């Protein structure tokens, strides 16, 4: 009880300070040290984990830790026991020197896995862990290797057979943090020589931005902006070193050469795009994605490419 009370008081103090200095906290870079001791380090009960989540955002006030790891489906409960899963795990998932938290629970009546990231000075971000885009996971385990922690997420995968029938099966995905988000873990990142990347988006019945972005190996880029973009026309730019190097690091982790040639969501009227990679002396790899949710790595790549339209100097 003493530890719980101390943790609760610390949380209250942190969020009172955050309310008074919210704007400054969002814009200032947190000071982080490896020796920093955080609220997450002090968590020791399911109740204290729930209090942290509820204090972070009222939307999580109904989240309950699945302390017994019991699920409505017996096969899922059996799987948790077989894997020796734990209701929550502490680790530095985003490699910033602060303890983070992976917790399994029930949220809005269904299983959910949340990752609470401490960005320094007990400032948090919460990400929901999914097995693949559009499929929440019910169970997750963490493996600690030589590098960063790897999260293996278990989920119910839904696929449509050629006959049109939807089927469900239990599947898993290994995930790690890269470029600020969870993407598929790659134990052997590729080292292709990328000569050119072309990112082309297509329209939908809504206001989907339509543009073509071409990035060359020398960092030069061309943008042909069409409907539903902030500015229309043809533009040129040279990407800054930070943006270009971050993009290349992400592409190495994704290993685009091994991606499927096409991805598609099961619903209609979705945003869509096509990626064309020219690499390794003229090799071509094309990936079309109806729904733009093919993989976590692709979703992150789309986000990075989209933001380049606003963050670079286009002329």
BELFENCOR-V88347 format. One record per backbone hydrogen bond with DSSP energy under -1.0 kcal/mol. CO is the residue of the C=O (numbers start at 1). NH is the residue of the N-H. If there is no record, write none. Layout:
BEGIN
co=CO nh=NH
co=CO nh=NH
END
This chain:
BEGIN
co=1 nh=5
co=2 nh=6
co=3 nh=7
co=4 nh=8
co=5 nh=9
co=6 nh=10
co=7 nh=11
co=8 nh=12
co=9 nh=13
co=10 nh=14
co=11 nh=15
co=12 nh=16
co=13 nh=17
co=14 nh=18
co=15 nh=19
co=16 nh=20
co=17 nh=21
co=21 nh=25
co=22 nh=26
co=23 nh=27
co=24 nh=28
co=33 nh=36
co=45 nh=49
co=46 nh=50
co=47 nh=51
co=48 nh=52
co=49 nh=53
co=50 nh=54
co=51 nh=55
co=52 nh=56
co=53 nh=57
co=57 nh=60
co=58 nh=61
co=60 nh=63
co=64 nh=106
co=65 nh=67
co=66 nh=69
co=73 nh=77
co=74 nh=78
co=75 nh=79
co=76 nh=80
co=77 nh=81
co=78 nh=82
co=79 nh=83
co=80 nh=85
co=87 nh=104
co=89 nh=102
co=91 nh=93
co=91 nh=100
co=100 nh=91
co=101 nh=116
co=102 nh=89
co=103 nh=114
co=104 nh=66
co=105 nh=112
co=106 nh=64
co=107 nh=110
co=110 nh=107
co=112 nh=105
co=113 nh=129
co=114 nh=103
co=115 nh=127
co=116 nh=101
co=117 nh=125
co=123 nh=119
co=125 nh=117
co=127 nh=115
co=129 nh=137
co=132 nh=135
co=135 nh=131
co=135 nh=132
co=139 nh=154
co=141 nh=152
co=143 nh=150
co=150 nh=143
co=151 nh=175
co=152 nh=141
co=153 nh=173
co=154 nh=138
co=154 nh=139
co=155 nh=171
co=157 nh=169
co=159 nh=167
co=161 nh=164
co=165 nh=161
co=167 nh=159
co=169 nh=157
co=171 nh=155
co=173 nh=153
co=174 nh=185
co=175 nh=151
co=176 nh=183
co=178 nh=181
co=181 nh=178
co=183 nh=176
co=193 nh=280
co=195 nh=217
co=196 nh=278
co=197 nh=215
co=198 nh=276
co=199 nh=213
co=200 nh=274
co=210 nh=226
co=211 nh=201
co=212 nh=224
co=213 nh=199
co=214 nh=222
co=215 nh=197
co=216 nh=219
co=219 nh=239
co=220 nh=216
co=221 nh=237
co=222 nh=214
co=223 nh=235
co=224 nh=212
co=225 nh=233
co=227 nh=210
co=233 nh=225
co=235 nh=223
co=236 nh=315
co=237 nh=221
co=240 nh=244
co=241 nh=245
co=242 nh=246
co=243 nh=247
co=244 nh=248
co=245 nh=249
co=246 nh=250
co=247 nh=251
co=248 nh=252
co=249 nh=253
co=250 nh=254
co=251 nh=255
co=252 nh=190
co=255 nh=258
co=256 nh=259
co=261 nh=288
co=263 nh=290
co=271 nh=291
co=272 nh=202
co=273 nh=289
co=274 nh=200
co=275 nh=287
co=276 nh=198
co=277 nh=285
co=278 nh=195
co=278 nh=196
co=279 nh=283
co=283 nh=279
co=285 nh=277
co=287 nh=275
co=288 nh=263
co=289 nh=273
co=290 nh=265
co=295 nh=299
co=296 nh=300
co=297 nh=301
co=298 nh=302
co=299 nh=303
co=300 nh=304
co=301 nh=305
co=302 nh=306
co=303 nh=307
co=304 nh=308
co=306 nh=309
co=307 nh=310
co=307 nh=311
co=308 nh=312
END
